[in-house]
Structures are given as structure tokens and as C-alpha cells.
Amino acid sequence: MAHSPLGDDDRNFRESQTSYCKLGIDDFVSGRKIKFSIYVRLMNDRYVKVAHKGEDISIDRLRAYKKKGLAFLYLSQDDFNAYVGFNLEFSDLRKEGDQEGRARKLALMQASAEILFKKIRHEGVDPYVFEAAATFVEASLGALTDDRVALDMLVALQNHSDFVFTHCLGVSVYSVMISQRIKWSLPTNKFKLALGGLLHDIGEKELNQHMLSQSKYDWSDEDWKAYESHVLLGYEMLKEIKSIPEDVRQIVKQHHENCAAKGFPFQTKKIAIHPMAKLIAVADEFCYKVLKTPDSDGMLPVEAIQELTERSSDLFDKEYLGALEEIFKVPRT
């Protein structure tokens, strides 16, 4: 595995960092008036404003930042929420002054950062492309877990099954990377995919822990029936989080449907599957193959993609599967 471009202190989520969200410089569209103030981070963890609300950011200015080695810029947490169209209502941990909740959130964010850069990043991916997607997911996770109900759900999933939680982080990151590859540039769409990846298997926290720790090859018919229930369980759970977009709920409900109408729970035809659910399905199957599970120690990404395209291409949307091939530079046959 190649060395991460992040320094050690970038991986440590201190309290001061919870108020700022790191974003890749390419996430900022040039030539348009910006709606939010933009910051750079200095070595001493201070943040300096480099663009004010209402300014134009030219392509030359962005290039100058890159030339100086500034690959990432920052928004305040509140501005990031507005940037991606996420409206928290009454359960914002910061507004409630919930010290215990903030401590649990910080622990979850620290664990997630470690998982992202130690277990999920693979050889073959451009380091900046991965880091841009991963930091977007971190910012999205930070916004989501300001909601106490969402935080409780994700902490419960992490405690219930480490590998399922790791899988959800992986699906979130690779879904964002696929969206970048196919030019889904609207931050709102990327945010929905990031949340969809983080929450797509949230229903599994209600499944038998011993069953989840076993290989699927050892499951009984009853185990499989229970497993297939997790999509509707998750869909119902997310009704408790009022700020979750309906598109994210559809991702959770449909991520196991497929283009051959042989998925579950409803064997939905390709034309009726939500586009974001079809994209998540590609990242979901890829991450199941490359990340460690009770079934395996994980495949190499190129091998996993080749297996997907050779054996299962009729099940997945070809545009999204092709984007995954391009991310890992897999030659098309």
C-alpha cells in the first residue's frame, strides 16, 4: 500500500477540527460567485479566510492555490451543511450542548478516519482522488452525526459489527469516487451518495451478531431470510431522522435490487431502480469483494473488478461499473 499523503495530525480529529470541513479544491467551481467563506488551514491548526461570500473564484486563482501545494480548502461546518443542502432540525449536538454525545461523535470520527486510510485505500487509486473522496465522506459523516439519532445508529452498528461498519465507510468512499468520475458534480448529489453509503446497511445492526460473524456459505435459509430483511429495516429506521433526504432512503431500500430484476426485496426492474441505488450497488459489491469479511481476506481490486465484469455485468449498471474500471485503470476487454 502506498504511503498516505496525509500527515499524522491530519488524521486526528481534535475538537477544533469539528467546526471546519476539509474539501478537495476541485470541489469548488471556478468563475461563479461563492455562497460561503472559504478557509485554508495553517500548520498551527489556525484557519485563515481566503475568499469571502459573494466573491468570484477564477480558474487562475485555483491554479495558484494548487501551485502553492494547497490541494484542500475548508468550509465551516454550518456552511458545509448549507453547501450540500442538509438541514438539521432540533437534534444538533452542538446546539444542545451535549458533551457526552460530542465525545461519542469524536470517537466515531477518529475510528472512521483510521479505517479509511488503513483499511479502505488500495493500490491503483490516485492518492489525491482517494483523499478528496475520503475527506468529503468525513465531512458528510461529521454533518450526519450532529444528529443524535443518526449518531446512536452508527455507533450501534460499529459496536454490533466492526466489518459491516468498515464496509459502509468503503461503500461511501467508492460511491463518491464513482460519482466524481461520471461528473455528478453537484455537492448535494455527492452528499446523498456519501450518506447512502454510510447508511445502506444500517438495518444489519438488528440482525443476529453471531450470524453476521459467520461465513454466508454457512447460513441457513432462515439466516438468509433475516439478512434480506435488513434493507426494509434500514428504510424504516431512517424515518426517525427527519433531515435524511428521501433519495437516501431509496438507496437503503433498493441497493440490493439489480439490473436483471433478480434482486431483493422486490425484484424491481432496472428502469424503476433509483439511479443512486444502482451506483451504490456497484460500490457495495466491489467493497464486499475487496474488504475483509468472514468469507475472505479480500481480493485485489483489479481481480474484483474483472470478476464483476466477467461474471456479473448483467446485474450492474454499465456506466457505473465502467467508472470503477477507470478509477483503477483496469483495461476493458
C-alpha positions as CSV (number, residue, x, y, z in Angstrom):
1,M,0.0,0.0,0.0
2,A,1.3,3.4,-1.0
3,H,2.1,6.0,1.7
4,S,-0.8,8.2,2.5
5,P,-0.4,11.9,1.5
6,L,-1.9,12.9,4.9
7,G,0.3,13.8,7.9
8,D,-0.4,12.2,11.2
9,D,-2.1,15.3,12.7
10,D,-4.5,15.5,9.7
11,R,-5.9,12.2,10.9
12,N,-6.5,13.3,14.4
13,F,-9.9,14.8,14.8
14,R,-9.4,17.4,17.6
15,E,-12.3,19.4,18.9
16,S,-11.1,22.4,16.9
17,Q,-11.5,20.5,13.6
18,T,-15.1,19.6,14.2
19,S,-16.1,23.2,13.2
20,Y,-14.4,23.0,9.8
21,C,-14.8,20.6,6.9
22,K,-12.0,19.8,4.5
23,L,-12.8,19.6,0.8
24,G,-10.8,19.0,-2.3
25,I,-10.0,22.1,-4.3
26,D,-11.7,20.6,-7.3
27,D,-15.0,20.6,-5.4
28,F,-15.0,24.4,-5.8
29,V,-16.4,25.6,-9.1
30,S,-14.4,28.5,-10.6
31,G,-15.9,31.5,-12.3
32,R,-19.0,31.7,-10.1
33,K,-19.9,33.8,-7.0
34,I,-19.4,31.7,-3.9
35,K,-22.1,31.4,-1.3
36,F,-19.7,30.7,1.6
37,S,-16.5,31.9,3.1
38,I,-13.5,29.6,2.3
39,Y,-10.5,29.0,4.5
40,V,-7.1,27.5,4.4
41,R,-5.6,25.6,7.4
42,L,-2.2,26.7,8.7
43,M,0.4,24.4,10.4
44,N,-0.6,25.6,13.9
45,D,-4.3,24.5,13.3
46,R,-5.4,28.0,12.7
47,Y,-7.8,28.7,9.8
48,V,-7.4,31.8,7.6
49,K,-10.2,33.1,5.3
50,V,-9.0,33.3,1.7
51,A,-12.3,34.0,0.0
52,H,-15.4,35.9,1.2
53,K,-19.0,35.1,0.5
54,G,-20.0,36.7,-2.8
55,E,-16.5,36.7,-4.4
56,D,-15.7,35.2,-7.8
57,I,-13.1,32.4,-7.8
58,S,-11.3,32.3,-11.1
59,I,-9.6,29.2,-12.5
60,D,-6.3,31.1,-12.3
61,R,-6.8,31.6,-8.6
62,L,-7.5,27.9,-8.0
63,R,-4.4,27.0,-10.1
64,A,-2.3,29.4,-8.0
65,Y,-3.5,27.6,-4.8
66,K,-2.6,24.3,-6.3
67,K,0.8,25.6,-7.3
68,K,1.4,26.5,-3.7
69,G,0.6,23.0,-2.7
70,L,-2.9,23.8,-1.4
71,A,-4.9,20.7,-2.6
72,F,-7.6,21.2,0.0
73,L,-9.7,24.1,1.3
74,Y,-12.1,24.4,4.2
75,L,-15.7,25.4,4.9
76,S,-17.2,25.9,8.4
77,Q,-19.4,23.0,9.5
78,D,-22.6,25.2,9.2
79,D,-21.6,26.3,5.7
80,F,-20.9,22.7,4.6
81,N,-24.4,21.7,5.7
82,A,-25.8,24.5,3.6
83,Y,-23.4,23.7,0.7
84,V,-24.8,20.1,0.5
85,G,-28.4,21.1,1.3
86,F,-28.5,19.3,4.7
87,N,-30.9,20.9,7.1
88,L,-30.6,19.6,10.7
89,E,-33.6,20.4,12.8
90,F,-33.7,20.0,16.6
91,S,-31.2,17.3,17.4
92,D,-28.0,19.1,16.6
93,L,-25.4,18.1,19.2
94,R,-23.7,21.5,19.0
95,K,-26.9,23.4,19.7
96,E,-27.9,21.0,22.5
97,G,-24.6,21.3,24.3
98,D,-24.5,17.5,24.6
99,Q,-20.9,16.8,26.0
100,E,-21.4,13.1,26.1
101,G,-22.8,13.0,22.6
102,R,-19.9,15.1,21.3
103,A,-17.4,12.7,22.9
104,R,-19.0,9.7,21.3
105,K,-19.1,11.5,17.9
106,L,-15.4,12.4,18.2
107,A,-14.5,8.8,19.0
108,L,-16.5,7.6,16.0
109,M,-14.8,10.2,13.7
110,Q,-11.4,9.2,14.9
111,A,-12.1,5.5,14.3
112,S,-13.6,6.2,10.9
113,A,-10.5,8.3,9.8
114,E,-8.2,5.4,10.8
115,I,-10.3,2.8,8.9
116,L,-10.5,5.0,5.8
117,F,-6.7,5.3,5.4
118,K,-5.6,2.0,6.8
119,K,-8.2,-0.5,5.5
120,I,-10.0,1.1,2.6
121,R,-7.5,2.8,0.4
122,H,-6.0,0.4,-2.1
123,E,-3.1,0.5,-4.6
124,G,-4.0,1.7,-8.1
125,V,-6.1,4.8,-7.0
126,D,-4.7,8.2,-7.5
127,P,-3.9,9.4,-3.9
128,Y,-5.4,12.8,-4.4
129,V,-8.6,11.4,-5.9
130,F,-9.0,9.0,-2.9
131,E,-8.2,11.7,-0.3
132,A,-10.7,14.1,-1.9
133,A,-13.4,11.5,-1.7
134,A,-12.5,10.3,1.8
135,T,-12.4,13.9,3.2
136,F,-15.8,14.5,1.6
137,V,-17.1,11.4,3.3
138,E,-15.6,12.5,6.6
139,A,-17.3,15.9,6.3
140,S,-20.6,14.2,5.5
141,L,-20.2,11.9,8.4
142,G,-19.5,14.9,10.6
143,A,-22.7,16.6,9.4
144,L,-24.8,13.5,9.8
145,T,-23.6,12.7,13.3
146,D,-24.5,16.1,14.6
147,D,-28.0,14.4,14.7
148,R,-28.2,12.4,17.9
149,V,-30.4,9.7,16.4
150,A,-28.0,9.2,13.5
151,L,-25.0,9.1,15.8
152,D,-26.7,6.5,18.0
153,M,-27.4,4.3,15.0
154,L,-23.9,4.4,13.6
155,V,-22.3,3.8,17.0
156,A,-24.6,0.8,17.5
157,L,-23.7,-0.6,14.0
158,Q,-20.0,-0.1,14.8
159,N,-20.4,-1.9,18.1
160,H,-22.5,-4.7,16.6
161,S,-20.2,-5.5,13.7
162,D,-16.9,-3.9,13.0
163,F,-16.6,-5.3,9.5
164,V,-20.1,-4.1,8.5
165,F,-19.2,-0.6,9.7
166,T,-15.9,-0.7,7.8
167,H,-17.8,-1.9,4.7
168,C,-20.2,1.0,4.9
169,L,-17.3,3.5,5.0
170,G,-15.8,1.8,2.0
171,V,-19.1,1.9,0.0
172,S,-19.5,5.6,0.8
173,V,-16.0,6.5,-0.4
174,Y,-16.1,4.5,-3.6
175,S,-19.6,5.7,-4.4
176,V,-18.3,9.3,-4.2
177,M,-15.3,8.4,-6.3
178,I,-17.6,6.9,-9.0
179,S,-19.8,10.0,-8.9
180,Q,-16.7,12.2,-9.5
181,R,-15.7,10.0,-12.4
182,I,-19.1,10.3,-14.1
183,K,-19.2,14.1,-13.4
184,W,-22.0,14.1,-10.9
185,S,-20.5,17.4,-9.6
186,L,-23.4,18.8,-7.6
187,P,-22.4,18.7,-4.0
188,T,-26.0,17.7,-3.0
189,N,-25.8,14.6,-5.1
190,K,-22.4,13.6,-3.8
191,F,-23.6,14.2,-0.2
192,K,-26.6,11.9,-0.8
193,L,-24.3,9.2,-2.1
194,A,-22.0,9.6,0.8
195,L,-24.9,9.3,3.3
196,G,-26.3,6.4,1.2
197,G,-23.1,4.5,1.5
198,L,-22.7,5.2,5.2
199,L,-26.3,4.1,6.0
200,H,-27.1,1.4,3.3
201,D,-26.6,-1.5,5.7
202,I,-27.8,0.3,8.9
203,G,-30.5,-2.4,9.2
204,E,-27.9,-5.0,9.9
205,K,-27.5,-3.7,13.4
206,E,-30.8,-5.5,14.1
207,L,-29.5,-8.9,12.8
208,N,-28.1,-11.7,14.9
209,Q,-24.5,-10.8,15.7
210,H,-23.3,-14.4,15.6
211,M,-24.9,-14.9,12.2
212,L,-23.1,-11.8,10.8
213,S,-19.8,-13.2,12.1
214,Q,-20.2,-16.4,10.2
215,S,-19.5,-17.0,6.5
216,K,-22.5,-16.6,4.3
217,Y,-21.8,-20.1,3.0
218,D,-22.8,-21.5,6.4
219,W,-26.1,-19.6,6.6
220,S,-29.4,-21.4,6.8
221,D,-32.5,-20.5,4.8
222,E,-33.7,-18.6,7.9
223,D,-30.4,-16.7,8.1
224,W,-30.8,-15.6,4.5
225,K,-34.4,-14.5,5.1
226,A,-33.3,-12.5,8.1
227,Y,-30.4,-10.9,6.1
228,E,-32.7,-9.9,3.2
229,S,-34.9,-8.1,5.8
230,H,-32.1,-5.6,6.5
231,V,-33.0,-3.3,3.6
232,L,-36.6,-2.6,4.8
233,L,-35.4,-2.5,8.4
234,G,-33.0,0.2,7.4
235,Y,-35.5,2.1,5.3
236,E,-37.9,2.2,8.3
237,M,-35.2,3.3,10.7
238,L,-34.2,6.3,8.7
239,K,-37.7,7.7,9.1
240,E,-36.6,8.6,12.6
241,I,-34.1,11.1,11.1
242,K,-36.3,13.8,9.7
243,S,-33.4,15.6,7.9
244,I,-32.4,12.5,5.8
245,P,-33.3,13.1,2.1
246,E,-35.8,10.7,0.6
247,D,-33.2,9.8,-2.1
248,V,-31.0,8.3,0.7
249,R,-33.9,6.2,2.0
250,Q,-34.4,4.9,-1.5
251,I,-30.8,3.9,-1.7
252,V,-31.2,1.9,1.5
253,K,-34.3,0.2,0.2
254,Q,-33.1,-0.6,-3.3
255,H,-29.3,-1.2,-3.0
256,H,-29.8,-5.0,-3.4
257,E,-32.1,-4.7,-6.5
258,N,-30.3,-5.3,-9.7
259,C,-30.5,-4.6,-13.5
260,A,-31.7,-8.2,-14.2
261,A,-34.7,-7.8,-11.9
262,K,-33.4,-10.6,-9.7
263,G,-32.6,-8.6,-6.6
264,F,-34.4,-8.2,-3.3
265,P,-36.7,-7.2,-1.7
266,F,-39.0,-6.6,-4.7
267,Q,-37.1,-7.8,-7.9
268,T,-37.5,-4.3,-9.2
269,K,-36.9,-3.8,-12.9
270,K,-33.8,-1.7,-13.9
271,I,-35.9,1.2,-15.2
272,A,-37.6,1.6,-11.8
273,I,-34.4,1.4,-9.6
274,H,-33.2,4.8,-8.3
275,P,-30.0,5.8,-10.2
276,M,-28.2,6.4,-6.9
277,A,-29.2,2.9,-5.7
278,K,-27.7,1.4,-8.9
279,L,-24.5,3.3,-8.3
280,I,-24.3,2.3,-4.7
281,A,-24.9,-1.4,-5.7
282,V,-21.6,-1.3,-7.8
283,A,-19.6,0.1,-4.9
284,D,-21.3,-2.3,-2.5
285,E,-20.4,-5.4,-4.4
286,F,-16.9,-4.1,-5.1
287,C,-16.3,-3.4,-1.4
288,Y,-17.7,-6.8,-0.4
289,K,-15.0,-8.4,-2.6
290,V,-12.0,-6.3,-1.6
291,L,-12.5,-5.7,2.1
292,K,-12.0,-8.4,4.8
293,T,-15.2,-10.3,5.7
294,P,-16.0,-13.6,7.5
295,D,-15.9,-15.1,3.9
296,S,-12.5,-13.9,2.8
297,D,-9.4,-11.8,3.5
298,G,-10.3,-9.6,0.5
299,M,-9.4,-9.7,-3.2
300,L,-7.1,-7.4,-5.1
301,P,-9.2,-4.5,-6.6
302,V,-8.3,-5.4,-10.2
303,E,-9.3,-9.0,-9.7
304,A,-12.6,-8.0,-8.0
305,I,-13.5,-5.6,-10.9
306,Q,-12.6,-8.3,-13.5
307,E,-14.8,-10.8,-11.7
308,L,-17.6,-8.3,-11.6
309,T,-17.4,-7.5,-15.3
310,E,-16.9,-11.2,-16.4
311,R,-19.5,-12.9,-14.2
312,S,-22.0,-10.3,-13.0
313,S,-22.1,-7.5,-15.6
314,D,-25.7,-8.1,-16.4
315,L,-26.6,-7.3,-12.7
316,F,-25.0,-3.8,-12.6
317,D,-25.3,-0.5,-14.5
318,K,-22.6,-0.5,-17.1
319,E,-21.8,3.2,-16.8
320,Y,-21.1,2.9,-13.0
321,L,-19.1,-0.3,-13.5
322,G,-17.1,1.3,-16.3
323,A,-16.3,4.3,-14.0
324,L,-15.0,1.9,-11.4
325,E,-12.8,0.3,-14.0
326,E,-11.4,3.7,-14.9
327,I,-10.7,4.6,-11.3
328,F,-8.4,1.5,-11.1
329,K,-7.2,1.8,-14.7
330,V,-8.5,-1.8,-15.5
331,P,-8.2,-2.5,-19.2
332,R,-11.6,-3.2,-20.8
333,T,-12.0,-6.5,-22.6
